[in-house]
Amino acid sequence: MGGFLLLAAFMANSAPLPATYIILSMAVMTFCLSYLYPQFSQKDERMQLIRQKGMFFTFFAFLFYSFALNSLLEFNIIHLTASDAITILSALMISTLFSSWVFLARRY
């Protein structure tokens, strides 16, 4: 669905709908959870460590995303509405959290 919405926006020479970003981040989330399910079904210290470190890294990524988006908006490099900016930040947060869990699960 997200790929179709991106293709339609590309063919119309316009920006994708803000819901497209959420749909794509939900796709990333489902793929990450399908990879992590066998490990997350265990409630051990390793999974708690992975979750905690993932949230920690995601917090700093969110600070970076917020700073970068705010800078782009302040210097009029991009023009977004408030709802578009919140949607983009939400999609980035979802994708960052679950992909960091996958990377940390492979590392630990």
C-alpha positions, 0 to 999 in steps of 0.5 A: 500500500505504501509503495502504491501511494509513493508511486501515485505521488511520483507519477502525479509529480507531487509530495506523498500523502503524510499517511504514506510515511506512517504506512511505510513505518508500520511495514518496517515495524511488522518486518522487525517484529516478525524477526524479533518474535522468537526472541521477544517471546522470552522474558529474559534480561537480554530482551530487557537490555535490548529494549532499554538500549533501543529506547535510549538510542531512539531518544537521541535519534529523536533529538537529532530528527527534531533538530534537523527538521526544525532547522530545515523549517526555520531556514525555509528549506522545506515547507511543511504543515504542523501535522505533516511534521508530526507525521514525519517525526512519528514515522521516523520514531517508529522505524528507528525504534524497531530497527534499533531493536533488530540491530541490538538483537543481532549484536547481543 
